[in-house]
Amino acid sequence: MHIDARELANNSIIEGDICIIGAGAAGISIALDWLKTPYKVILLEGGGFEYDDEVQNLYEGKTTGQKYYPLKSGRLHYFGGTTGHWGGMCSPLDEIDFKERHWIENSGWPINKQDLDPFYEKANKVLELGPYNYDFSYWNKNLPNLIPFPLNKKVIWNKMWQYSKARFGRLYKETIIEAKKIHLYTYANAVDVKTESNLSVVNEVIVKNHFGKIHTVKAKHFIMACGTIQNARMLLSSNSQTPKGLGNENDLVGRYFQEHLEVASAELWLEKPFKTDLYSWEYGVTKASAELAFTEEVQFKEEILNGTISLQPLSVAKYLKPKLHTWKDGDPRNSLEVMMNDLNNAEEKALKEKGNITYSYQLNTRIEQAPNPNSRVTIVKERDELGVPRASLNWELTSLEKYSIRRMYQILGQQMGVFNIGRIKLNEFLRDETNNSLLDDTVNGGWHHMGTTRMSIDPKKGVVDVNCKVHGITNLFIAGAACFPTSGAPNPTLTLVALSLRLSDYIKKLI
C-alpha cells in the first residue's frame, strides 16, 4: 500500500507494529522480509519514486579532513535509495574481517562470518545474484576462461565478485505497493525521535515534508535505515530530551566513520601477454570476476589492513584521471552513467593509439580504513528546510592505510618477480616513505559509508549491540552499514543487506 504523506491531513497519526525509516537497500530488504507476516509495517521514505532536487538538498552538509565528495551527492534520496546508481559489485566479508587484529585498534566484530552466512544467502536472492558461492574453484568450473595468475596461494588469492543489476526502486516498487500489510509513506522525512522520559523506549517519530505537513508515527519497534551519515545525524538531532542526542551517552554516535580508499597505486608490466579475463569487469555483462587479495596469514604477519588489487589496461587508465569533482554540482542520479561513459571514451582513445593493452596495467587498490574515532559525523547549527541540523563529516585517516597499500604492492611485486610474470612500479606518492599521510588528490573514497553507530557488546565501545539494537533503548534498532565495526575490503551492499535481514529475523522473535 502506498500513501503520499503530502496528501494526508496535517497532524495525522500513523500506527503500526514496526516502523522502518528509510526505503533504500536496507529498509526495503527488511520490509520484503515481512511480506508473509500478519504484522503492519510502516515504511517511511523522505522522497518519492523519482529524483527531486528539493528533497535531495536535505542531504547537503559540510566536509573537512581528507578531501571528500559533497554530501548531497553521496546518497540518493528517493524510493530505492542509492541502488538507483550503484555499480552492483558484491562479495562477502572475509573471516579475518570479523576478528580482533592486535595491530588495528578497535577491530573485531561481536559476531563472526558464520553468524551471517544464512543471511548472506538470502541477501544474494534479494540482490538477484547467482548462488551464494564465492569460491574461485566453483566459478572456474562454470566459467573456464577465468585463468588466474600463477602466484603462491599461501600469499595471494583470488577474491571473487558477483554483479547485481538490481535497482530496488524499479525491482520492488510494485511488490511494496501491492502488499496489504506494508504501508509505504513517501514524502515522509523523519525529523525527530521521541522517547519516554527515562529515554529507554521510543514512543514516536515525527515526520515532515516540504508541503508543511507534520505527522506522528507510533509503533512497537523502530528501525533506522537512513544510511550511515543520516542515521547518525538523526540520533544526534533528536536532542530535545537529552542534549547529546539519543544513544550517545558515551559520545560514540557519529564516530568511526569509515570509507573504502580507492587508490591508483602502481603499474604492472608483464613479461608476456596474459589472458586476464578473470580480472576484467564489464557492467551488466560480467557474471563473476576476481581481484587479487592477501591471505589471512600474510595480513597477520605483515600487520596490514585488508584490501584488494584490481587491474585496468594502462592505455585505458591514462585517460581516466581521478574525478573527485564529478557530480559536485550535477545530478547525483547519473554517477554510474557518467562513470561508464568516461570508461567507454577512455577505451576508444586507447584503441586509436593501438597500444598493446595486454602487457601493461594500472593497479588500483580498494582497502579498508582503520577504525578511527576522529573520523566522524557531527551536526552543525545550520538547519535544512525541515528544521533538522545539517551533518558535518570529518574524514580522517591514519598512517596504517598508506603503509598497508605500500606493503601490499611490495609483496605483489615479489610474487610477480619470483614467478617471472612481470614487474611492479609504485606510483610516486607511495614511494615517499617519509610521509605517511594520504592527503593526495589521487585518493578517492568508494562512496561507501560505514560506521558511525558501530556494533559492540560493550556500550562504551559501540552504539548498538549484537542485534543492532541501540544500547539502553529497548525498541530502537539501526539497519545497514552504519553498524559495521570494521569495513573489510568488499563493497558493503551485500553485507549490509545480510545484516539487515539478520536484524529482521531477530525482531520477528520479539514481536
Secondary structure as GFF3:
##gff-version 3
##sequence-region A 1 511
A	DSSP	beta_strand	2	4	.	.	.	ID=ss1
A	DSSP	beta_strand	13	15	.	.	.	ID=ss2
A	DSSP	beta_strand	18	21	.	.	.	ID=ss3
A	DSSP	alpha_helix	25	32	.	.	.	ID=ss4
A	DSSP	beta_strand	41	44	.	.	.	ID=ss5
A	DSSP	alpha_helix	53	56	.	.	.	ID=ss6
A	DSSP	three_ten_helix	57	59	.	.	.	ID=ss7
A	DSSP	beta_strand	61	65	.	.	.	ID=ss8
A	DSSP	alpha_helix	71	74	.	.	.	ID=ss9
A	DSSP	three_ten_helix	81	84	.	.	.	ID=ss10
A	DSSP	beta_strand	89	90	.	.	.	ID=ss11
A	DSSP	three_ten_helix	95	98	.	.	.	ID=ss12
A	DSSP	alpha_helix	113	126	.	.	.	ID=ss13
A	DSSP	alpha_helix	136	142	.	.	.	ID=ss14
A	DSSP	beta_strand	156	163	.	.	.	ID=ss15
A	DSSP	alpha_helix	168	171	.	.	.	ID=ss16
A	DSSP	alpha_helix	173	178	.	.	.	ID=ss17
A	DSSP	beta_strand	182	186	.	.	.	ID=ss18
A	DSSP	beta_strand	189	195	.	.	.	ID=ss19
A	DSSP	beta_strand	202	208	.	.	.	ID=ss20
A	DSSP	beta_strand	214	218	.	.	.	ID=ss21
A	DSSP	beta_strand	221	224	.	.	.	ID=ss22
A	DSSP	alpha_helix	228	237	.	.	.	ID=ss23
A	DSSP	beta_strand	261	270	.	.	.	ID=ss24
A	DSSP	three_ten_helix	277	279	.	.	.	ID=ss25
A	DSSP	beta_strand	288	294	.	.	.	ID=ss26
A	DSSP	alpha_helix	296	302	.	.	.	ID=ss27
A	DSSP	beta_strand	307	313	.	.	.	ID=ss28
A	DSSP	alpha_helix	314	317	.	.	.	ID=ss29
A	DSSP	three_ten_helix	332	334	.	.	.	ID=ss30
A	DSSP	alpha_helix	335	353	.	.	.	ID=ss31
A	DSSP	beta_strand	360	367	.	.	.	ID=ss32
A	DSSP	beta_strand	376	383	.	.	.	ID=ss33
A	DSSP	beta_strand	389	395	.	.	.	ID=ss34
A	DSSP	alpha_helix	399	418	.	.	.	ID=ss35
A	DSSP	beta_strand	422	426	.	.	.	ID=ss36
A	DSSP	alpha_helix	428	431	.	.	.	ID=ss37
A	DSSP	beta_strand	443	445	.	.	.	ID=ss38
A	DSSP	beta_strand	476	478	.	.	.	ID=ss39
A	DSSP	three_ten_helix	481	483	.	.	.	ID=ss40
A	DSSP	alpha_helix	493	510	.	.	.	ID=ss41
###
